[in-house]
Amino acid sequence: MSGAIEELRRKSLPVPDGHYLLGLSGGADSVSLLMILLEDFRERRIKLEAVHINHGIRGNEADEDEHFCHELCQRHGVPFQSYHADLEGKTDEDSAREARFFLFDRLMTEKGADALLLAHNADDQAETFLMRLLRGAGPEGLSCMKADERIGQIRIIRPILTLRRAEIREALLKDGIEWRNDSTNQDTMYLRNRVRKELIPLLERYTGSAVEKINGAAGMIAEDHQELDHQARRLLDRVGRDSMLDAELLASEPVPLQKRVVRLWWKRNGPVLHEHSLNMKQTENLIALLQCEKGKINLPGDFHAVRAGRYLLLQGSERNADEPVAAGGKETVFGNIRMTVGPSAGDPGDGRLTQEVPESMLNGCVIRTRLPGDRIRPFGSAGSRKLQDYLTDRKIPEPFRDRIPLLCRENEVLMVCGVGAGSIPRWDPEKRNVRLTWSGDMPWML
């Protein structure tokens, strides 16, 4: 290994033995990371595969980048594969990043790799910090990138995160190693480029070593965030039920902890976006909703939060319904709700949590959530009525109505979990009956 690259290697985070994918763009940073890893690869301490993603945004220039990466890997005997990302006509940086991560996620599974190696450097970290600061990010966002972290299911290792961009390029020049320059890095239409070319040089004039100081601040925020995040996760386990939060219980906690919990709740249950931490204003709106009896706010990705009773619910623009489950046997599980079938207790039940029915009634029944056209025949009613009207009359909050398990035969609702039963065959002590019992979390009952 040549001298300048060897010096970068000594300063880099060691990569443990394992199987890795390397994101290779052809730029100076990813080329330097490939050169740093060559010794470990050749001595078989690591298994390495380089992956290049061509977004097709820059036409011939992008194709030339792909060709450069292929030749570079071929020269050094490193397995190489390139992929073309479909951005559906988009040209922005966020869309390109999301497309890359989608492909990386798929490739990690297909190839059984231990981690993805990315060549972010110290200047990238400072730029990310300032961009998120300008966007109003909280501590999660300002913690920025980590040298070793998980994003979704992908483990990401950034071996050169502490190296400066200038020293990386200087090392490549000294060792006569070529790289590709991305022309869009000069386009100040992109916020990152404006931060890189205008804001950071300005800060450097005000104080020397601005990048190191920014990264130091990000590191301290990350340390504090790690401990407070641990507390928030424990609290979320107490007050959260998937996309529901117990707003009354959470509102009794200190406000800084409330903010962490709602941001973590969003991160777990919101849309999968690369930059998906809530900003300051969105966080404050959620905290305000904890203090209201009713309310609704919009959130990124066509999601919104709704206050319903003591709960805060997160909902998307499209409903994701659980698949119907055939009702039968001694127990049927639907989400976090169970319907058990037991022997008769000698009474008809309350209709909400328990109901005795003829044993044969369950034939052909399923448990599902509501569908258009659902109807129910309430006891004492001359005919059927829309399930929507039935739920409205019983003052079931609207956000819960798509979540309630229903015992159905085709489009007729026989039982509404925790709410009531329809006009099913009347209980007859002379017949063979079974007792249906609902159990589980039913916040719509509160």
JOPEKA-V185072 format. One line per field, one symbol per residue. phi: phi as a letter, one per 30 degrees, with the letter a starting at -180 (. if undefined). psi: psi as a letter, one per 30 degrees, with the letter a starting at -180 (. if undefined). burial: b if it has 9 or more other ideal C-beta (glycine too) atoms within 8 Angstrom, else e. A space follows every 50 residues. Layout:
phi->???
psi->???
burial->???
This chain:
phi->.dddddddddddddcdelcbccdccjdedddddddddedddddidbcbbd bcccdidchdddddeddddddddddcicebbcbcccchidbddddddddd ddddeddeddciddaccbcdcddeddddeddddddiddeedddidcdbac ciccdcccdcdcddedddddddddcicdbccddddcddddeeddddccdd edddddbdhdddddddddddddddddddddddddddddccbhdcbddddd dddeeededdddddedddcdddbdcbddddddddddddddccdblabdbe iicbcbcbidccccbcdcdcdddebddlidabcbiccbcccbddcibdjd iccbacbeedddeidbcacdbejdbbcdeicdadbdeedddddchdeedd ddcddbcbbhccccbceiclcdddeddbddcdcbccbcbkdbdddd
psi->kleeeeeeeeflkkklkakkkkjjffleeeeeeeeefeeeeeggflkkkk kkjjfgegbeeeeeeeeeeeeeeeeggkkkklkkkjghflgleeeeeeee eeeeeeeeeefhlelkklhkaeeeeeeeeeeeeffhlaeeeffallfjlk jbfkkkkifgffkkeefeeeeeeeghkllkkjffffjgfkeeeeeefeee eeeeeeklheeeeeeeeeeeeeeeeeeeeeeeeeeefefkicgkkjeeee fflkeeeeeeeeeeeeeefaljkeigkkleeeeeeeeeffflfllklkll ggllkkkjbglkkkklfkkjklkkkkklafkkkjbgkkjkjllkgglflf fefkkklkefffkgllkllllkfklkjlkfkfallkeeeeeeeghkkeff fffkkkjljbgkkekjkgellailkkkjffljllkkkklakifff.
burial->eeebbbbbbeebbebeebebbbbbbbbbbbbbbbbbbbebbeeeebebbb bbbbbbbbeebbbbbbebbbebbeeeebebebbebebeeeeeeebbbbbb bbbbbebbeebebebbbebbbbbbbbbbbbbbbeeebbbbbbbbbbbeee eeebbbbbbbbbbbbebbbbbbebbebebbebebeeeeebebbbbbbbbb eebbeeeeebbebbbebbeebbebbeebbebbbebbeebbbeebbbbebb bebeeebbbbbbbbbbbeebbebeebbbbeebbebbbbbbeeeebebebb bebbbbbbeebbbbbbeeeeeeeebebeeeebebeebbbbbeeebeeebe bbebbbbbeebbeebbbbbbeeebbbbbeebeeebebbebbeeeebbebb bbebbbbbeeebbbbbbbbbbbebeebeeeeebbbbbbeeebbbee
